[in-house]
């Protein structure tokens, strides 16, 4: 450290200055062994924060399992490198690289959103999970249920996509539709699905309290059971098969029955009161906490519990030895 500082004083070049900054800064204030330990903990902390940011951005349960598997693979590769298992380390390192390339294609929309928020400096949004206001959700549910009830009584077909988590990537739609960005209201939804309008054949996309788009064309489900249903029901099942963080409300044009699609399944027939109950459950902030990514408080609680268990086992082991 002193040599680099002396070299920079003698020859003040940018390269020498960068080499000086690249040294472990903790070693300036602590002994060498303790400084290395502290710096390693800081390094691990940064990795944990970066991993948590990615989990917050991704949010979907299926994708989270894949990311967790990738993290386990990286940890196994790091451990094998540390204990010098060369063949295992070679295999695991290649698996990590291959998995990273595959995930770049599979999670391209999530990575894009992560990089966009990082580039805009929205660090707090990366750390805080997506949550909606309970009051706004309640008002939105009332407007949706009132509209569905009227549409059902008039036997007017309707299809509504309601986001339950992070925003849906529009590339999951066959056709994105027409942008509206209007406040959700019973009158607006009833008007959109009138057969005299140009947008009645597609779906509407609802995000929080806004109707984001109308006339959205969705991919159809290819399940055998779904082929006996109408196009709206197949479209509702198709999008919920692809995207977890949404539900679809369907009103049949032939019978006026109300259905709700979620994770590729179809719940029908529903009454308006039952639909309201289901929507309130799915759109409440409590549901976000249960199905979303863990908070820092939850992670801290889990870590403390596991650390306490490990410490207790080590204490018992030492007593048994003595």
PyMOL commands that set and color helices and strands:
alter all, ss='L'
color gray80, all
select helices_A, chain A and resi 2-10+14-22+25-28+32-58+61-82+86-106+108-119+123-127+134-153+170-172+186-192+225-228+231-242+272-283+285-291+296-321
alter helices_A, ss='H'
color red, helices_A
select strands_A, chain A and resi 158-163+178-183+203-207+210-216+246-251+258-262+265-270
alter strands_A, ss='S'
color yellow, strands_A
deselect
rebuild
show_as cartoon
